[in-house]
Structure formats: structure tokens, C-alpha cells
Amino acid sequence: KADCNVCHKSISRGTYLHSPVEMKECSSCHSWSTDKHAVVVEQGIPGTCYTCHDDKRKEVDSSASQHPVAGDCLTCHSQHGSDQPHILKKAVYDLCTTCHEDQKYNHPVGRHPLRFKTVKQTGEEISCVSCHNPHGSANQHLLRVAGSPMEVCTKCH
């Protein structure tokens, strides 16, 4: 029941904080292990994450096309806080191209902007997740829209 932030101030840094961190409810994810004499995440990752984010578990488990790292939330997300929306470790383009570096130069939609422009309907920056669902999809290549390449285009155009 102690305020963990008294000693662990660096954990609660960032523009975007994970809800339990913001609410100082560290025990939502962490518990004390008398065996290990340490604070642990008993259900591991992604089990602990899925306790609150069951919709993501269902999305990952039901996807015909799964992102290989979707079951390891901490590959992309910071568990405590970040300066990026959705507590991502980096901006979307930078995060995706950490593993998919070849897509910086060889993306199938060669001339389409992959950043620095906004989607008219949402006002969000165009990025990898504008067309791809990072957790999983019923469609090939994690695409958000089924069908021909033109159908992907007509989602926004």
C-alpha cells in the first residue's frame, strides 16, 4: 500500500501514463513475492496486460494474420509511461521501422506518404497503423481493410 512513486519517480514520467501508474495503483499489475523477496508481475506478459485489455487478447487470438510480437506487449508499449500516445516506446513510424527497416524504402505503396501528413477523417498523422492493425487482422499483411489494394485506398480516398 506504499506510494511506489516516492522511490520510483522515473516510472511515473511521460506525457501519457498507464492508468494504474497515474492512479498510483501499482498493485493492479505488481505484487510482493515472499519467495523471491521482490515485486513481481505474477501473470507475466501478456497475462497481466490482458486482465484489463481483454479486447486486445480477443483481437490477437482471433486474428487470421497475427503480428509476431502481438503477444509481447512490451515490445512496443512502455508498461508505465511514455511521451507517445498509447504509451508506445517510440513514434509509430520509428517503432515499426525498428523491425521493418526495409519498409522505409521498399513499401509496396512507394509514393504514398507514410508520415508527416494527416488523415483528413481523423486528423491523425498518416503512419503504418493507418492501414495496418499492429495487433492482428483477418486480412493479409495485417491490413485493416479486406479486398484489393484499391479497397485499401478507398478507405481514405
PLY file of the C-alpha trace (Angstrom):
ply
format ascii 1.0
element vertex 157
property float x
property float y
property float z
element edge 156
property int vertex1
property int vertex2
end_header
0.00 0.00 0.00
3.06 2.23 -0.13
3.34 5.02 -2.67
5.88 3.45 -5.02
6.48 6.82 -6.70
8.29 8.07 -3.60
11.31 5.97 -4.63
10.45 5.20 -8.25
9.78 8.68 -9.63
11.28 7.81 -13.01
8.50 5.28 -13.54
5.80 7.93 -13.49
7.36 10.10 -16.17
5.85 10.81 -19.52
3.07 12.77 -21.12
0.98 9.60 -21.31
0.83 7.43 -18.21
-0.55 3.93 -17.91
-3.78 4.24 -15.89
-2.58 2.21 -12.87
0.56 4.35 -12.67
-1.46 7.54 -12.91
-3.83 6.31 -10.20
-0.88 5.03 -8.08
-2.38 1.54 -8.16
0.83 -0.38 -8.70
-0.76 -3.49 -7.20
-3.01 -3.71 -10.28
-0.03 -5.29 -12.06
2.56 -5.92 -9.34
2.52 -7.99 -6.18
5.03 -8.88 -3.50
6.56 -12.35 -3.74
7.66 -13.69 -0.39
9.52 -16.49 -2.21
11.54 -14.11 -4.34
11.58 -11.21 -1.87
10.73 -8.89 -4.71
7.90 -7.18 -6.53
6.73 -9.37 -9.41
4.20 -9.47 -12.22
2.63 -12.82 -11.32
0.67 -13.43 -14.50
3.53 -12.34 -16.72
3.17 -10.56 -20.02
0.70 -10.56 -21.74
-1.41 -12.17 -18.98
-1.27 -9.17 -16.70
-2.00 -6.80 -19.60
-4.99 -8.87 -20.71
-6.53 -8.55 -17.25
-7.62 -5.04 -18.24
-7.13 -5.20 -22.01
-9.18 -8.29 -22.79
-10.30 -6.71 -26.05
-6.68 -6.87 -27.26
-6.41 -10.53 -26.23
-9.51 -11.31 -28.28
-8.17 -9.29 -31.18
-4.83 -11.11 -31.14
-6.30 -14.58 -30.58
-9.00 -14.28 -33.24
-6.77 -12.83 -35.95
-6.06 -14.89 -39.04
-2.98 -12.75 -39.61
-1.13 -12.15 -36.33
1.72 -9.78 -35.74
4.58 -11.94 -34.40
5.16 -9.65 -31.40
1.49 -9.01 -30.55
1.70 -11.36 -27.57
4.64 -9.46 -26.08
3.09 -6.08 -25.28
6.37 -4.63 -24.03
7.98 -4.89 -27.45
6.04 -1.78 -28.49
4.48 -0.38 -25.31
6.08 1.03 -22.20
4.46 -0.50 -19.15
4.49 2.68 -17.08
4.54 5.83 -19.18
5.73 7.43 -22.39
5.77 10.67 -24.31
3.98 8.82 -27.14
0.21 8.19 -27.37
-0.90 4.69 -26.37
2.25 4.55 -24.22
4.27 3.46 -27.23
8.04 3.32 -26.86
8.59 5.42 -29.99
6.53 7.27 -32.58
4.64 4.78 -34.76
6.81 5.05 -37.89
10.02 4.83 -35.87
8.68 1.93 -33.83
7.54 -0.10 -36.84
10.69 0.52 -38.86
12.82 -0.64 -35.94
11.95 -4.17 -37.07
10.67 -3.45 -40.58
13.57 -1.31 -41.74
13.17 -2.47 -45.34
9.74 -0.81 -45.45
11.38 2.61 -45.23
12.48 2.18 -48.84
10.56 -0.73 -50.34
6.98 -0.29 -49.19
4.53 -1.56 -51.82
2.82 1.83 -51.87
6.00 3.61 -52.88
4.88 7.20 -53.31
2.26 7.33 -50.58
3.35 9.41 -47.57
3.97 7.25 -44.52
4.29 10.20 -42.15
4.13 14.00 -41.84
0.66 14.21 -43.43
-2.66 13.78 -41.68
-5.66 11.59 -42.36
-8.48 14.00 -43.20
-11.16 11.99 -41.39
-9.31 11.69 -38.07
-6.68 14.44 -38.10
-4.07 11.85 -37.04
-0.72 11.54 -38.76
-0.59 9.01 -41.58
1.50 6.13 -40.34
1.85 2.39 -40.62
-1.21 1.87 -38.40
-3.39 3.90 -40.75
-3.51 0.82 -42.99
-2.17 -1.98 -40.75
-3.50 -3.24 -37.41
-0.42 -3.89 -35.26
-2.18 -6.48 -33.09
-3.67 -8.66 -35.79
-6.14 -8.76 -38.62
-8.49 -11.02 -40.54
-6.70 -9.77 -43.67
-3.29 -10.49 -45.16
-0.37 -8.26 -44.17
-2.31 -7.09 -41.10
-4.35 -4.78 -43.33
-7.35 -3.08 -41.76
-9.41 -3.43 -44.95
-10.09 -6.61 -46.92
-10.06 -6.90 -50.66
-7.99 -5.48 -53.44
-5.29 -2.87 -52.95
-7.73 -0.30 -54.33
-10.17 -1.05 -51.50
-7.44 -0.18 -49.01
-7.01 3.15 -50.83
-10.72 3.92 -50.87
-10.81 3.69 -47.08
-9.44 7.25 -47.07
-9.71 8.42 -50.67
0 1
1 2
2 3
3 4
4 5
5 6
6 7
7 8
8 9
9 10
10 11
11 12
12 13
13 14
14 15
15 16
16 17
17 18
18 19
19 20
20 21
21 22
22 23
23 24
24 25
25 26
26 27
27 28
28 29
29 30
30 31
31 32
32 33
33 34
34 35
35 36
36 37
37 38
38 39
39 40
40 41
41 42
42 43
43 44
44 45
45 46
46 47
47 48
48 49
49 50
50 51
51 52
52 53
53 54
54 55
55 56
56 57
57 58
58 59
59 60
60 61
61 62
62 63
63 64
64 65
65 66
66 67
67 68
68 69
69 70
70 71
71 72
72 73
73 74
74 75
75 76
76 77
77 78
78 79
79 80
80 81
81 82
82 83
83 84
84 85
85 86
86 87
87 88
88 89
89 90
90 91
91 92
92 93
93 94
94 95
95 96
96 97
97 98
98 99
99 100
100 101
101 102
102 103
103 104
104 105
105 106
106 107
107 108
108 109
109 110
110 111
111 112
112 113
113 114
114 115
115 116
116 117
117 118
118 119
119 120
120 121
121 122
122 123
123 124
124 125
125 126
126 127
127 128
128 129
129 130
130 131
131 132
132 133
133 134
134 135
135 136
136 137
137 138
138 139
139 140
140 141
141 142
142 143
143 144
144 145
145 146
146 147
147 148
148 149
149 150
150 151
151 152
152 153
153 154
154 155
155 156
